[in-house]
Amino acid sequence: MSRRPDGVKKVIWSNLSVSERNRLNQMKAEYENEIQKWLTEENLAVIAADLEICEDMGMISDLWQIYKKQAIYAAIERLSTDKRDQINQWITQLDTAS
């Protein structure tokens, strides 16, 4: 829903019941808390180490299924330029295929 124009979001939001709004707000808060756990320095270091040893598209595909996407993107920044470029190419191919 985040990619929809603001006007559409407002119409959808206004048509939701109070309980539905509360449930969505709670889900959003839980998601944000989970993402913060994934983005700790310790977790980013582990993810970056896993990305560093990726040798082919199959390996990055497996990690793409295991880790949160935001954490992968944050961990990519810790890689050397060459490895970062290769990983980004594989991720682009994964996104195109799906």
N, CA, C and O atoms as CSV, one atom per row, in Angstrom:
chain,resi,resn,atom,element,x,y,z
A,1,MET,N,N,0.819,-1.183,0.000
A,1,MET,CA,C,0.000,0.000,0.000
A,1,MET,C,C,0.867,1.253,0.000
A,1,MET,O,O,0.388,2.312,-0.407
A,2,SER,N,N,2.103,1.179,0.432
A,2,SER,CA,C,2.942,2.366,0.546
A,2,SER,C,C,3.254,2.999,-0.806
A,2,SER,O,O,3.639,4.168,-0.850
A,3,ARG,N,N,3.102,2.277,-1.901
A,3,ARG,CA,C,3.392,2.823,-3.230
A,3,ARG,C,C,2.189,3.532,-3.846
A,3,ARG,O,O,2.308,4.165,-4.895
A,4,ARG,N,N,1.051,3.428,-3.207
A,4,ARG,CA,C,-0.154,4.060,-3.735
A,4,ARG,C,C,-0.128,5.556,-3.447
A,4,ARG,O,O,0.487,5.993,-2.474
A,5,PRO,N,N,-0.793,6.343,-4.290
A,5,PRO,CA,C,-0.866,7.792,-4.039
A,5,PRO,C,C,-1.533,8.081,-2.692
A,5,PRO,O,O,-2.374,7.314,-2.222
A,6,ASP,N,N,-1.139,9.203,-2.082
A,6,ASP,CA,C,-1.669,9.552,-0.766
A,6,ASP,C,C,-3.190,9.649,-0.745
A,6,ASP,O,O,-3.817,9.245,0.234
A,7,GLY,N,N,-3.793,10.178,-1.808
A,7,GLY,CA,C,-5.249,10.289,-1.858
A,7,GLY,C,C,-5.927,8.939,-1.750
A,7,GLY,O,O,-6.941,8.804,-1.067
A,8,VAL,N,N,-5.378,7.945,-2.417
A,8,VAL,CA,C,-5.944,6.597,-2.374
A,8,VAL,C,C,-5.782,6.016,-0.971
A,8,VAL,O,O,-6.696,5.381,-0.445
A,9,LYS,N,N,-4.608,6.237,-0.370
A,9,LYS,CA,C,-4.374,5.740,0.990
A,9,LYS,C,C,-5.387,6.335,1.966
A,9,LYS,O,O,-5.923,5.630,2.822
A,10,LYS,N,N,-5.646,7.634,1.832
A,10,LYS,CA,C,-6.583,8.298,2.739
A,10,LYS,C,C,-7.994,7.741,2.581
A,10,LYS,O,O,-8.702,7.556,3.571
A,11,VAL,N,N,-8.400,7.478,1.364
A,11,VAL,CA,C,-9.737,6.917,1.134
A,11,VAL,C,C,-9.829,5.522,1.751
A,11,VAL,O,O,-10.809,5.200,2.422
A,12,ILE,N,N,-8.818,4.705,1.524
A,12,ILE,CA,C,-8.822,3.350,2.082
A,12,ILE,C,C,-8.839,3.421,3.604
A,12,ILE,O,O,-9.626,2.732,4.253
A,13,TRP,N,N,-7.966,4.261,4.178
A,13,TRP,CA,C,-7.862,4.385,5.632
A,13,TRP,C,C,-9.192,4.850,6.232
A,13,TRP,O,O,-9.610,4.349,7.275
A,14,SER,N,N,-9.848,5.796,5.584
A,14,SER,CA,C,-11.107,6.328,6.119
A,14,SER,C,C,-12.229,5.297,6.074
A,14,SER,O,O,-13.202,5.413,6.819
A,15,ASN,N,N,-12.109,4.306,5.222
A,15,ASN,CA,C,-13.140,3.261,5.124
A,15,ASN,C,C,-12.914,2.102,6.092
A,15,ASN,O,O,-13.754,1.208,6.198
A,16,LEU,N,N,-11.789,2.117,6.793
A,16,LEU,CA,C,-11.509,1.050,7.757
A,16,LEU,C,C,-12.192,1.350,9.092
A,16,LEU,O,O,-12.372,2.508,9.468
A,17,SER,N,N,-12.562,0.298,9.785
A,17,SER,CA,C,-13.142,0.473,11.125
A,17,SER,C,C,-12.017,0.828,12.103
A,17,SER,O,O,-10.837,0.660,11.796
A,18,VAL,N,N,-12.397,1.310,13.263
A,18,VAL,CA,C,-11.411,1.665,14.290
A,18,VAL,C,C,-10.582,0.447,14.680
A,18,VAL,O,O,-9.368,0.553,14.856
A,19,SER,N,N,-11.227,-0.701,14.815
A,19,SER,CA,C,-10.485,-1.921,15.187
A,19,SER,C,C,-9.505,-2.326,14.088
A,19,SER,O,O,-8.401,-2.781,14.389
A,20,GLU,N,N,-9.890,-2.171,12.818
A,20,GLU,CA,C,-8.977,-2.483,11.712
A,20,GLU,C,C,-7.799,-1.516,11.711
A,20,GLU,O,O,-6.661,-1.930,11.488
A,21,ARG,N,N,-8.052,-0.250,11.955
A,21,ARG,CA,C,-6.966,0.737,12.018
A,21,ARG,C,C,-6.006,0.400,13.155
A,21,ARG,O,O,-4.787,0.439,12.984
A,22,ASN,N,N,-6.565,0.072,14.310
A,22,ASN,CA,C,-5.722,-0.270,15.459
A,22,ASN,C,C,-4.878,-1.508,15.176
A,22,ASN,O,O,-3.700,-1.568,15.529
A,23,ARG,N,N,-5.497,-2.489,14.538
A,23,ARG,CA,C,-4.766,-3.724,14.210
A,23,ARG,C,C,-3.622,-3.426,13.240
A,23,ARG,O,O,-2.515,-3.937,13.415
A,24,LEU,N,N,-3.878,-2.607,12.224
A,24,LEU,CA,C,-2.831,-2.255,11.269
A,24,LEU,C,C,-1.718,-1.439,11.927
A,24,LEU,O,O,-0.539,-1.641,11.636
A,25,ASN,N,N,-2.094,-0.524,12.808
A,25,ASN,CA,C,-1.072,0.250,13.523
A,25,ASN,C,C,-0.216,-0.648,14.406
A,25,ASN,O,O,0.993,-0.443,14.515
A,26,GLN,N,N,-0.838,-1.643,15.038
A,26,GLN,CA,C,-0.097,-2.581,15.870
A,26,GLN,C,C,0.835,-3.438,15.014
A,26,GLN,O,O,1.985,-3.672,15.389
A,27,MET,N,N,0.346,-3.901,13.879
A,27,MET,CA,C,1.186,-4.699,12.970
A,27,MET,C,C,2.381,-3.883,12.492
A,27,MET,O,O,3.496,-4.399,12.413
A,28,LYS,N,N,2.154,-2.617,12.175
A,28,LYS,CA,C,3.237,-1.744,11.713
A,28,LYS,C,C,4.278,-1.573,12.814
A,28,LYS,O,O,5.477,-1.637,12.540
A,29,ALA,N,N,3.847,-1.360,14.036
A,29,ALA,CA,C,4.774,-1.196,15.164
A,29,ALA,C,C,5.590,-2.471,15.392
A,29,ALA,O,O,6.794,-2.401,15.638
A,30,GLU,N,N,4.940,-3.630,15.311
A,30,GLU,CA,C,5.645,-4.908,15.473
A,30,GLU,C,C,6.670,-5.106,14.367
A,30,GLU,O,O,7.784,-5.562,14.626
A,31,TYR,N,N,6.303,-4.767,13.138
A,31,TYR,CA,C,7.219,-4.888,12.004
A,31,TYR,C,C,8.430,-3.979,12.206
A,31,TYR,O,O,9.565,-4.402,11.990
A,32,GLU,N,N,8.195,-2.741,12.618
A,32,GLU,CA,C,9.294,-1.802,12.822
A,32,GLU,C,C,10.228,-2.276,13.929
A,32,GLU,O,O,11.444,-2.114,13.823
A,33,ASN,N,N,9.671,-2.864,14.998
A,33,ASN,CA,C,10.505,-3.420,16.065
A,33,ASN,C,C,11.352,-4.580,15.556
A,33,ASN,O,O,12.526,-4.699,15.907
A,34,GLU,N,N,10.759,-5.429,14.734
A,34,GLU,CA,C,11.498,-6.566,14.174
A,34,GLU,C,C,12.627,-6.086,13.267
A,34,GLU,O,O,13.741,-6.606,13.328
A,35,ILE,N,N,12.342,-5.103,12.435
A,35,ILE,CA,C,13.374,-4.575,11.537
A,35,ILE,C,C,14.539,-3.998,12.339
A,35,ILE,O,O,15.698,-4.189,11.968
A,36,GLN,N,N,14.249,-3.304,13.418
A,36,GLN,CA,C,15.314,-2.734,14.236
A,36,GLN,C,C,16.229,-3.820,14.795
A,36,GLN,O,O,17.436,-3.611,14.916
A,37,LYS,N,N,15.668,-4.970,15.135
A,37,LYS,CA,C,16.487,-6.093,15.610
A,37,LYS,C,C,17.406,-6.595,14.495
A,37,LYS,O,O,18.566,-6.923,14.740
A,38,TRP,N,N,16.880,-6.651,13.274
A,38,TRP,CA,C,17.678,-7.108,12.134
A,38,TRP,C,C,18.796,-6.131,11.815
A,38,TRP,O,O,19.835,-6.544,11.300
A,39,LEU,N,N,18.617,-4.855,12.102
A,39,LEU,CA,C,19.582,-3.834,11.717
A,39,LEU,C,C,20.610,-3.527,12.792
A,39,LEU,O,O,21.276,-2.493,12.727
A,40,THR,N,N,20.753,-4.403,13.781
A,40,THR,CA,C,21.795,-4.195,14.786
A,40,THR,C,C,23.159,-4.424,14.140
A,40,THR,O,O,23.276,-5.126,13.135
A,41,GLU,N,N,24.180,-3.825,14.731
A,41,GLU,CA,C,25.541,-3.979,14.199
A,41,GLU,C,C,25.945,-5.444,14.113
A,41,GLU,O,O,26.558,-5.870,13.134
A,42,GLU,N,N,25.602,-6.208,15.135
A,42,GLU,CA,C,25.968,-7.626,15.162
A,42,GLU,C,C,25.320,-8.386,14.003
A,42,GLU,O,O,25.992,-9.153,13.315
A,43,ASN,N,N,24.031,-8.179,13.787
A,43,ASN,CA,C,23.333,-8.874,12.701
A,43,ASN,C,C,23.835,-8.423,11.334
A,43,ASN,O,O,24.003,-9.248,10.437
A,44,LEU,N,N,24.075,-7.135,11.165
A,44,LEU,CA,C,24.581,-6.647,9.882
A,44,LEU,C,C,25.956,-7.228,9.572
A,44,LEU,O,O,26.260,-7.524,8.416
A,45,ALA,N,N,26.785,-7.392,10.593
A,45,ALA,CA,C,28.108,-7.993,10.381
A,45,ALA,C,C,27.977,-9.444,9.919
A,45,ALA,O,O,28.709,-9.884,9.032
A,46,VAL,N,N,27.049,-10.182,10.515
A,46,VAL,CA,C,26.827,-11.583,10.125
A,46,VAL,C,C,26.300,-11.658,8.693
A,46,VAL,O,O,26.764,-12.473,7.896
A,47,ILE,N,N,25.344,-10.817,8.377
A,47,ILE,CA,C,24.760,-10.820,7.027
A,47,ILE,C,C,25.815,-10.435,5.994
A,47,ILE,O,O,25.897,-11.051,4.931
A,48,ALA,N,N,26.623,-9.418,6.302
A,48,ALA,CA,C,27.684,-8.994,5.380
A,48,ALA,C,C,28.683,-10.133,5.157
A,48,ALA,O,O,29.138,-10.346,4.033
A,49,ALA,N,N,29.021,-10.855,6.210
A,49,ALA,CA,C,29.946,-11.988,6.071
A,49,ALA,C,C,29.342,-13.058,5.167
A,49,ALA,O,O,30.037,-13.633,4.329
A,50,ASP,N,N,28.060,-13.322,5.337
A,50,ASP,CA,C,27.396,-14.300,4.468
A,50,ASP,C,C,27.359,-13.817,3.018
A,50,ASP,O,O,27.574,-14.600,2.093
A,51,LEU,N,N,27.089,-12.541,2.828
A,51,LEU,CA,C,27.067,-11.996,1.464
A,51,LEU,C,C,28.455,-12.062,0.830
A,51,LEU,O,O,28.586,-12.332,-0.364
A,52,GLU,N,N,29.467,-11.820,1.618
A,52,GLU,CA,C,30.847,-11.801,1.116
A,52,GLU,C,C,31.247,-13.148,0.519
A,52,GLU,O,O,32.034,-13.193,-0.427
A,53,ILE,N,N,30.714,-14.245,1.057
A,53,ILE,CA,C,31.116,-15.568,0.556
A,53,ILE,C,C,30.229,-16.077,-0.578
A,53,ILE,O,O,30.458,-17.167,-1.101
A,54,CYS,N,N,29.224,-15.299,-0.958
A,54,CYS,CA,C,28.363,-15.716,-2.071
A,54,CYS,C,C,29.177,-15.806,-3.354
A,54,CYS,O,O,29.898,-14.876,-3.716
A,55,GLU,N,N,29.050,-16.929,-4.027
A,55,GLU,CA,C,29.800,-17.161,-5.248
A,55,GLU,C,C,28.929,-17.217,-6.500
A,55,GLU,O,O,29.430,-17.150,-7.622
A,56,ASP,N,N,27.618,-17.341,-6.294
A,56,ASP,CA,C,26.747,-17.427,-7.459
A,56,ASP,C,C,25.330,-16.987,-7.086
A,56,ASP,O,O,25.024,-16.712,-5.926
A,57,MET,N,N,24.498,-16.933,-8.088
A,57,MET,CA,C,23.125,-16.481,-7.926
A,57,MET,C,C,22.345,-17.375,-6.969
A,57,MET,O,O,21.498,-16.883,-6.224
A,58,GLY,N,N,22.613,-18.662,-6.975
A,58,GLY,CA,C,21.914,-19.592,-6.089
A,58,GLY,C,C,22.151,-19.267,-4.621
A,58,GLY,O,O,21.233,-19.341,-3.804
A,59,MET,N,N,23.378,-18.911,-4.297
A,59,MET,CA,C,23.699,-18.587,-2.905
A,59,MET,C,C,22.993,-17.300,-2.473
A,59,MET,O,O,22.439,-17.242,-1.375
A,60,ILE,N,N,23.008,-16.289,-3.308
A,60,ILE,CA,C,22.337,-15.036,-2.941
A,60,ILE,C,C,20.828,-15.259,-2.882
A,60,ILE,O,O,20.145,-14.648,-2.059
A,61,SER,N,N,20.310,-16.116,-3.732
A,61,SER,CA,C,18.881,-16.429,-3.707
A,61,SER,C,C,18.488,-17.047,-2.361
A,61,SER,O,O,17.445,-16.714,-1.799
A,62,ASP,N,N,19.325,-17.941,-1.856
A,62,ASP,CA,C,19.051,-18.547,-0.546
A,62,ASP,C,C,19.041,-17.492,0.555
A,62,ASP,O,O,18.144,-17.477,1.398
A,63,LEU,N,N,20.044,-16.607,0.546
A,63,LEU,CA,C,20.097,-15.558,1.561
A,63,LEU,C,C,18.926,-14.585,1.420
A,63,LEU,O,O,18.412,-14.063,2.409
A,64,TRP,N,N,18.518,-14.355,0.179
A,64,TRP,CA,C,17.394,-13.462,-0.106
A,64,TRP,C,C,16.123,-14.000,0.545
A,64,TRP,O,O,15.251,-13.226,0.941
A,65,GLN,N,N,16.016,-15.322,0.657
A,65,GLN,CA,C,14.856,-15.948,1.288
A,65,GLN,C,C,14.968,-15.964,2.819
A,65,GLN,O,O,13.953,-15.967,3.516
A,66,ILE,N,N,16.184,-15.974,3.333
A,66,ILE,CA,C,16.408,-16.109,4.775
A,66,ILE,C,C,16.328,-14.765,5.500
A,66,ILE,O,O,15.630,-14.633,6.505
A,67,TYR,N,N,17.041,-13.783,4.983
A,67,TYR,CA,C,17.177,-12.508,5.681
A,67,TYR,C,C,16.138,-11.491,5.227
A,67,TYR,O,O,15.604,-11.576,4.121
A,68,LYS,N,N,15.863,-10.529,6.099
A,68,LYS,CA,C,14.986,-9.406,5.740
A,68,LYS,C,C,15.690,-8.584,4.658
A,68,LYS,O,O,16.898,-8.358,4.724
A,69,LYS,N,N,14.930,-8.150,3.679
A,69,LYS,CA,C,15.498,-7.408,2.541
A,69,LYS,C,C,16.198,-6.129,2.994
A,69,LYS,O,O,17.274,-5.801,2.495
A,70,GLN,N,N,15.591,-5.403,3.938
A,70,GLN,CA,C,16.216,-4.170,4.423
A,70,GLN,C,C,17.575,-4.452,5.043
A,70,GLN,O,O,18.508,-3.665,4.882
A,71,ALA,N,N,17.692,-5.556,5.743
A,71,ALA,CA,C,18.959,-5.914,6.373
A,71,ALA,C,C,20.005,-6.259,5.314
A,71,ALA,O,O,21.175,-5.903,5.460
A,72,ILE,N,N,19.597,-6.940,4.263
A,72,ILE,CA,C,20.538,-7.258,3.178
A,72,ILE,C,C,21.046,-5.971,2.545
A,72,ILE,O,O,22.249,-5.813,2.336
A,73,TYR,N,N,20.134,-5.046,2.238
A,73,TYR,CA,C,20.552,-3.786,1.621
A,73,TYR,C,C,21.494,-3.003,2.529
A,73,TYR,O,O,22.447,-2.389,2.048
A,74,ALA,N,N,21.240,-3.019,3.830
A,74,ALA,CA,C,22.122,-2.314,4.770
A,74,ALA,C,C,23.479,-3.011,4.854
A,74,ALA,O,O,24.512,-2.346,4.934
A,75,ALA,N,N,23.486,-4.334,4.837
A,75,ALA,CA,C,24.735,-5.090,4.939
A,75,ALA,C,C,25.569,-4.964,3.669
A,75,ALA,O,O,26.797,-5.020,3.737
A,76,ILE,N,N,24.940,-4.798,2.527
A,76,ILE,CA,C,25.666,-4.654,1.262
A,76,ILE,C,C,26.633,-3.474,1.330
A,76,ILE,O,O,27.715,-3.516,0.745
A,77,GLU,N,N,26.244,-2.437,2.036
A,77,GLU,CA,C,27.086,-1.246,2.146
A,77,GLU,C,C,28.413,-1.537,2.835
A,77,GLU,O,O,29.342,-0.735,2.736
A,78,ARG,N,N,28.520,-2.648,3.523
A,78,ARG,CA,C,29.745,-3.022,4.231
A,78,ARG,C,C,30.717,-3.810,3.352
A,78,ARG,O,O,31.830,-4.117,3.779
A,79,LEU,N,N,30.307,-4.133,2.142
A,79,LEU,CA,C,31.126,-4.950,1.253
A,79,LEU,C,C,32.043,-4.088,0.397
A,79,LEU,O,O,31.833,-2.884,0.247
A,80,SER,N,N,33.058,-4.727,-0.157
A,80,SER,CA,C,33.928,-4.035,-1.109
A,80,SER,C,C,33.100,-3.645,-2.328
A,80,SER,O,O,32.057,-4.242,-2.595
A,81,THR,N,N,33.558,-2.664,-3.050
A,81,THR,CA,C,32.818,-2.163,-4.207
A,81,THR,C,C,32.537,-3.264,-5.224
A,81,THR,O,O,31.417,-3.374,-5.722
A,82,ASP,N,N,33.546,-4.084,-5.538
A,82,ASP,CA,C,33.358,-5.155,-6.520
A,82,ASP,C,C,32.292,-6.154,-6.065
A,82,ASP,O,O,31.404,-6.525,-6.832
A,83,LYS,N,N,32.395,-6.577,-4.820
A,83,LYS,CA,C,31.439,-7.559,-4.303
A,83,LYS,C,C,30.043,-6.933,-4.214
A,83,LYS,O,O,29.046,-7.586,-4.524
A,84,ARG,N,N,29.979,-5.682,-3.796
A,84,ARG,CA,C,28.696,-4.975,-3.708
A,84,ARG,C,C,28.029,-4.915,-5.075
A,84,ARG,O,O,26.829,-5.159,-5.199
A,85,ASP,N,N,28.812,-4.589,-6.103
A,85,ASP,CA,C,28.258,-4.518,-7.462
A,85,ASP,C,C,27.724,-5.867,-7.921
A,85,ASP,O,O,26.652,-5.945,-8.521
A,86,GLN,N,N,28.475,-6.931,-7.637
A,86,GLN,CA,C,28.047,-8.273,-8.040
A,86,GLN,C,C,26.759,-8.672,-7.317
A,86,GLN,O,O,25.825,-9.173,-7.943
A,87,ILE,N,N,26.709,-8.453,-6.021
A,87,ILE,CA,C,25.518,-8.792,-5.239
A,87,ILE,C,C,24.311,-8.003,-5.748
A,87,ILE,O,O,23.223,-8.557,-5.905
A,88,ASN,N,N,24.508,-6.719,-6.003
A,88,ASN,CA,C,23.407,-5.894,-6.517
A,88,ASN,C,C,22.914,-6.394,-7.874
A,88,ASN,O,O,21.715,-6.345,-8.147
A,89,GLN,N,N,23.814,-6.872,-8.721
A,89,GLN,CA,C,23.411,-7.435,-10.016
A,89,GLN,C,C,22.548,-8.683,-9.808
A,89,GLN,O,O,21.518,-8.850,-10.461
A,90,TRP,N,N,22.978,-9.553,-8.898
A,90,TRP,CA,C,22.206,-10.770,-8.625
A,90,TRP,C,C,20.836,-10.430,-8.051
A,90,TRP,O,O,19.837,-11.048,-8.419
A,91,ILE,N,N,20.784,-9.450,-7.150
A,91,ILE,CA,C,19.507,-9.051,-6.556
A,91,ILE,C,C,18.586,-8.486,-7.626
A,91,ILE,O,O,17.386,-8.761,-7.619
A,92,THR,N,N,19.131,-7.707,-8.538
A,92,THR,CA,C,18.335,-7.166,-9.654
A,92,THR,C,C,17.770,-8.305,-10.479
A,92,THR,O,O,16.604,-8.263,-10.872
A,93,GLN,N,N,18.571,-9.316,-10.748
A,93,GLN,CA,C,18.093,-10.475,-11.503
A,93,GLN,C,C,17.009,-11.227,-10.742
A,93,GLN,O,O,16.042,-11.699,-11.340
A,94,LEU,N,N,17.165,-11.340,-9.425
A,94,LEU,CA,C,16.135,-12.003,-8.614
A,94,LEU,C,C,14.823,-11.229,-8.655
A,94,LEU,O,O,13.750,-11.817,-8.790
A,95,ASP,N,N,14.915,-9.913,-8.539
A,95,ASP,CA,C,13.709,-9.083,-8.573
A,95,ASP,C,C,13.030,-9.161,-9.937
A,95,ASP,O,O,11.802,-9.175,-10.020
A,96,THR,N,N,13.827,-9.213,-11.010
A,96,THR,CA,C,13.276,-9.298,-12.351
A,96,THR,C,C,12.581,-10.639,-12.563
A,96,THR,O,O,11.542,-10.704,-13.220
A,97,ALA,N,N,13.148,-11.700,-12.014
A,97,ALA,CA,C,12.589,-13.036,-12.194
A,97,ALA,C,C,11.298,-13.239,-11.418
A,97,ALA,O,O,10.467,-14.065,-11.795
A,98,SER,N,N,11.127,-12.490,-10.338
A,98,SER,CA,C,9.921,-12.714,-9.498
A,98,SER,C,C,8.780,-11.804,-9.822
A,98,SER,O,O,7.724,-11.890,-9.195
